[in-house]
Amino acid sequence: MEGVVSIGSGAQLVEQQVYKNTVTGGWRLVFTVKPDIEPAGAEKTPPERKPLVEMRSFLKYKDRVLTETWTYGAAL
């Protein structure tokens, strides 16, 4: 089982993990993203004024895609 994660410009993938959910029997993908550069005063900038970073992910096994593609845009 493999998680495929792509991160748009403005951030980078720090880590990702795929593991079996013991309660549901399904699979779970977890990943961490951080901004490329944290400009001075960024913590004071309201989220609606920060540029969005697009994130996409899905699970695959060998060459077969197993899930839909999750897509999300977030202000980091």
C-alpha positions in Angstrom: 0.0 0.0 0.0 1.4 3.4 -0.9 0.2 6.9 -0.3 0.7 9.4 -3.2 0.8 13.0 -2.0 1.5 16.1 -4.1 1.9 19.5 -2.6 1.6 22.7 -4.7 4.0 25.6 -4.6 4.5 27.4 -1.3 4.9 24.3 0.9 6.7 21.0 1.1 5.8 17.5 2.3 7.6 16.7 5.6 6.5 13.1 6.2 3.8 10.7 5.3 2.6 7.4 6.7 0.1 4.7 5.6 -1.2 2.3 8.1 -4.1 -0.1 8.5 -7.0 1.2 10.7 -7.6 -1.6 13.2 -11.1 -0.5 13.9 -12.5 -0.3 10.4 -10.0 -2.6 8.6 -9.4 0.1 6.0 -6.3 2.1 5.3 -5.3 5.5 6.5 -2.9 8.1 5.0 -1.5 10.8 7.3 0.9 13.5 6.1 2.6 16.6 7.4 3.2 19.8 5.4 5.1 22.9 6.2 5.4 26.3 4.4 8.5 26.8 2.3 9.4 30.0 3.9 7.8 31.7 6.9 8.0 35.4 6.2 8.5 37.8 9.1 5.1 38.6 10.7 3.3 35.7 9.0 1.7 34.7 12.3 -0.1 38.0 12.3 -1.5 37.6 8.8 -5.1 36.4 8.8 -5.6 33.1 7.0 -7.9 34.7 4.3 -4.9 36.9 3.2 -2.4 34.0 2.9 -2.0 32.3 -0.5 -3.6 28.8 -0.7 -1.4 25.7 -1.0 -3.1 22.9 -3.0 -2.7 19.4 -1.6 -3.8 16.1 -3.3 -3.5 12.5 -2.2 -4.7 9.0 -2.9 -3.8 5.4 -2.0 -2.5 2.9 -4.5 -1.3 -0.7 -4.5 1.3 -1.5 -7.1 0.0 0.2 -10.3 -3.7 0.2 -9.2 -5.3 3.4 -7.7 -7.6 2.3 -4.8 -9.2 5.5 -3.7 -10.6 8.7 -5.0 -8.2 11.7 -5.1 -8.6 13.9 -2.0 -8.0 17.6 -3.0 -7.7 20.5 -0.5 -6.5 24.1 -0.5 -5.2 25.6 2.8 -3.6 28.8 3.9 -0.4 27.8 5.7 
